Amino acid sequence: MPDLLRVEGLRAGYGEAVVLPNMSLTLPEGQVLALLGRNGTGKTTLINSIVGITRHFGGTLALSGADITALRPDQRARAGIGWVPQERNIFRSLTVHENLTAVALPGPWTPQKVYAMFPRLGERKTNLGNQLSGGEQQMLAVGRALVLNPKIMLLDEPLEGLAPIIVEELLSALNRIIRQEGMSAILVEQNAQKILGVTDRAAILERGAIVHEAVSAALRADRAVLETYLGVTDQGPRRGGRTVRQ
């Protein structure tokens, strides 16, 4: 299976600070990677570096065999990178429909197909972005990335801060996008158990480096590794010295 995304020897960060000292990874066509790790381990920096909004110190990035290292973020988007950032970054002064049509590129993913995936958005297509709930804004952020008709989706903590019912709705949609539509993706998440069920492989980061890689199903069952790198116990992840039940 050919590599869709190839990162080799990437050295990147912000200002003079190097967050990723020597990052290399590959993502085959049609695969989905879970990018895991505690806060501050470099997950978002890696996503931002693929998008093209960090300082590049060295290394290369290739998409479908084409070198994209020197491309601007807008050029990378047109080359096939769809991005759902932590901050969502929707156009709050535009309607839902305007958010989608403003960035849409030709391909199978249209605003109407997004509305079929997220009926809530279809019901609110004339609402402004700032009139949506947090969950609806996240659905719109996903939809806006989809209408770019990307080759790969990069989702940075798409479930963070959402109500459990919205989390389940988004997970179901992501599973359809990934499994039925065959979208390649990288999903960043702190809570491994939320996304290991919808990904093929997983990589755990510490201090800007990959310290463990595994098939998602195997990692999900490996309590020792989850406890060592992510602080996950049989009851749930640990935060601040206490167990948080999942």
C-alpha positions as CSV (number, residue, x, y, z in Angstrom):
1,M,0.0,0.0,0.0
2,P,1.6,3.3,-1.1
3,D,2.2,6.1,1.5
4,L,-0.2,8.9,1.4
5,L,1.7,11.0,3.9
6,R,5.4,10.8,4.6
7,V,7.2,12.9,7.2
8,E,11.0,12.5,7.3
9,G,13.3,14.1,9.9
10,L,11.0,16.9,10.6
11,R,12.4,19.6,12.9
12,A,9.8,22.2,13.8
13,G,8.5,24.5,16.5
14,Y,7.6,28.1,17.3
15,G,10.0,31.1,17.3
16,E,13.4,29.7,18.4
17,A,11.8,26.8,20.3
18,V,12.1,23.4,18.6
19,V,9.2,21.2,19.7
20,L,9.7,18.3,17.2
21,P,13.5,17.6,17.1
22,N,13.4,14.7,14.6
23,M,9.9,13.5,13.7
24,S,9.4,10.8,11.1
25,L,6.1,8.9,10.3
26,T,4.2,7.5,7.4
27,L,0.5,7.0,6.8
28,P,-0.5,4.6,4.0
29,E,-3.4,5.4,1.7
30,G,-6.7,4.5,3.4
31,Q,-5.3,4.3,6.9
32,V,-6.3,6.2,10.1
33,L,-3.7,7.0,12.7
34,A,-4.5,7.9,16.4
35,L,-2.0,10.4,17.7
36,L,-1.9,10.0,21.5
37,G,0.0,11.6,24.4
38,R,-0.3,13.7,27.4
39,N,-0.5,17.5,27.2
40,G,2.6,19.2,25.8
41,T,4.1,16.2,24.0
42,G,4.0,17.7,20.5
43,K,0.7,16.3,19.1
44,T,-0.7,19.6,18.0
45,T,2.7,20.9,16.8
46,L,2.9,17.9,14.5
47,I,-0.5,18.5,13.1
48,N,0.3,22.2,12.7
49,S,3.5,21.4,11.0
50,I,1.7,19.2,8.5
51,V,-0.7,22.1,7.9
52,G,2.2,24.5,7.6
53,I,1.8,26.9,10.4
54,T,4.9,26.2,12.5
55,R,8.5,27.3,12.0
56,H,10.3,24.7,9.8
57,F,13.9,24.1,10.8
58,G,14.5,20.9,8.7
59,G,13.1,17.7,7.3
60,T,10.6,17.0,4.5
61,L,6.9,16.4,4.1
62,A,5.3,14.6,1.1
63,L,1.7,14.0,0.2
64,S,0.9,11.4,-2.4
65,G,4.6,11.4,-3.4
66,A,4.7,15.1,-4.0
67,D,7.0,17.3,-1.8
68,I,4.9,19.9,0.0
69,T,7.6,21.1,2.4
70,A,7.8,24.5,0.8
71,L,4.1,25.0,0.3
72,R,2.0,27.6,2.2
73,P,-0.9,26.4,4.3
74,D,-3.5,27.5,1.6
75,Q,-1.5,25.6,-1.0
76,R,-1.3,22.5,1.2
77,A,-5.1,22.7,1.7
78,R,-5.6,22.7,-2.1
79,A,-3.1,19.8,-2.4
80,G,-5.4,17.7,-0.2
81,I,-5.0,18.4,3.5
82,G,-8.2,19.0,5.4
83,W,-7.7,20.4,8.9
84,V,-10.1,20.5,11.9
85,P,-8.1,22.6,14.5
86,Q,-8.7,22.6,18.3
87,E,-10.1,26.1,18.1
88,R,-12.5,25.1,15.3
89,N,-11.9,28.4,13.5
90,I,-15.2,28.6,11.8
91,F,-16.3,32.0,10.3
92,R,-18.6,33.2,13.1
93,S,-20.0,36.1,11.2
94,L,-21.1,33.8,8.3
95,T,-24.0,31.4,8.1
96,V,-23.5,27.7,8.3
97,H,-24.1,27.4,4.5
98,E,-21.7,30.3,3.8
99,N,-19.1,28.6,5.9
100,L,-19.3,25.6,3.7
101,T,-19.7,27.2,0.3
102,A,-16.9,29.7,0.9
103,V,-14.2,27.0,1.0
104,A,-15.7,24.2,-1.1
105,L,-13.6,22.6,-3.8
106,P,-14.9,20.2,-6.5
107,G,-15.5,16.6,-5.5
108,P,-17.9,14.2,-3.9
109,W,-18.2,16.1,-0.6
110,T,-20.7,18.9,-1.1
111,P,-22.6,21.0,1.5
112,Q,-25.7,18.8,0.9
113,K,-23.7,15.7,1.7
114,V,-22.4,17.4,4.9
115,Y,-26.1,18.2,5.8
116,A,-26.9,14.5,5.3
117,M,-24.1,13.5,7.6
118,F,-25.0,16.2,10.2
119,P,-28.7,16.9,10.0
120,R,-28.3,19.5,12.8
121,L,-26.4,21.6,10.4
122,G,-29.0,21.3,7.7
123,E,-31.6,22.5,10.2
124,R,-29.4,25.5,11.0
125,K,-27.9,26.4,7.6
126,T,-29.1,30.0,7.9
127,N,-27.8,30.5,11.4
128,L,-24.6,32.4,11.9
129,G,-21.5,30.5,13.3
130,N,-21.8,32.4,16.6
131,Q,-25.3,31.2,17.0
132,L,-24.3,27.5,17.1
133,S,-23.6,25.3,20.2
134,G,-20.1,24.0,20.7
135,G,-21.1,20.6,19.3
136,E,-22.7,22.2,16.2
137,Q,-19.6,24.3,15.7
138,Q,-17.4,21.2,15.8
139,M,-19.7,19.5,13.3
140,L,-19.4,22.6,11.0
141,A,-15.6,22.5,11.4
142,V,-15.6,18.9,10.3
143,G,-17.9,19.7,7.4
144,R,-15.8,22.6,6.3
145,A,-12.8,20.3,6.1
146,L,-14.8,17.7,4.2
147,V,-16.0,20.1,1.5
148,L,-12.3,20.8,0.6
149,N,-12.5,17.1,-0.6
150,P,-9.1,16.4,1.0
151,K,-6.9,13.3,0.6
152,I,-6.3,13.3,4.4
153,M,-8.1,14.8,7.4
154,L,-6.2,16.1,10.4
155,L,-8.4,16.3,13.5
156,D,-7.0,17.9,16.6
157,E,-9.0,16.8,19.7
158,P,-12.3,16.9,17.9
159,L,-14.2,15.6,20.9
160,E,-12.7,17.9,23.5
161,G,-15.2,19.7,25.8
162,L,-18.3,18.2,24.2
163,A,-21.3,16.6,25.9
164,P,-21.4,12.8,25.9
165,I,-24.3,12.6,23.5
166,I,-22.5,14.9,21.0
167,V,-19.3,12.9,21.4
168,E,-21.2,9.7,20.4
169,E,-22.8,11.5,17.4
170,L,-19.4,12.8,16.2
171,L,-17.7,9.5,16.7
172,S,-20.5,7.8,14.7
173,A,-20.1,10.4,11.9
174,L,-16.3,10.0,11.9
175,N,-16.6,6.2,11.7
176,R,-18.8,6.6,8.6
177,I,-16.4,9.1,7.0
178,I,-13.5,6.8,7.7
179,R,-14.9,3.4,7.1
180,Q,-17.6,3.9,4.5
181,E,-16.1,6.8,2.6
182,G,-12.5,5.5,3.0
183,M,-11.0,8.8,4.2
184,S,-7.5,8.7,5.5
185,A,-7.0,10.6,8.7
186,I,-4.9,11.5,11.7
187,L,-6.9,11.9,15.0
188,V,-5.3,13.6,18.0
189,E,-6.8,12.8,21.3
190,Q,-5.8,12.5,25.0
191,N,-8.4,9.9,25.9
192,A,-7.2,6.9,23.9
193,Q,-10.3,4.8,24.5
194,K,-12.4,7.3,22.6
195,I,-10.7,6.9,19.3
196,L,-8.8,3.6,19.2
197,G,-12.1,1.9,18.1
198,V,-12.2,4.0,14.9
199,T,-8.5,4.0,14.0
200,D,-6.1,1.4,12.4
201,R,-2.8,2.4,14.1
202,A,-1.7,4.4,17.0
203,A,1.4,6.4,17.9
204,I,2.2,7.8,21.3
205,L,4.3,11.0,21.6
206,E,6.5,12.1,24.4
207,R,8.8,15.2,24.2
208,G,8.2,15.6,20.5
209,A,9.1,12.0,19.6
210,I,7.2,8.8,18.9
211,V,7.9,6.5,21.8
212,H,5.4,3.7,21.0
213,E,3.5,2.5,17.9
214,A,1.0,-0.3,17.7
215,V,-2.1,-1.5,16.0
216,S,-5.0,0.3,17.6
217,A,-6.8,-2.8,18.7
218,A,-3.7,-4.2,20.4
219,L,-2.9,-0.9,22.2
220,R,-6.5,-0.7,23.4
221,A,-6.0,-4.0,25.2
222,D,-2.5,-3.2,26.5
223,R,-3.2,-1.7,29.9
224,A,0.5,-1.6,30.8
225,V,1.4,0.7,27.9
226,L,-1.6,2.9,28.4
227,E,-0.7,3.3,32.1
228,T,2.9,4.0,31.4
229,Y,2.5,6.6,28.6
230,L,-1.0,7.9,29.1
231,G,-1.8,7.4,32.8
232,V,-4.8,5.2,32.0
233,T,-5.9,2.8,34.7
234,D,-8.6,0.1,34.5
235,Q,-11.0,2.8,35.7
236,G,-10.0,5.6,33.5
237,P,-7.2,8.2,32.7
238,R,-5.5,9.9,35.6
239,R,-5.5,13.6,36.0
240,G,-3.9,15.5,38.8
241,G,-3.4,12.4,40.8
242,R,-6.9,11.1,40.6
243,T,-8.7,8.7,38.4
244,V,-11.3,10.1,35.9
245,R,-13.9,7.5,35.0
246,Q,-14.6,7.1,31.3
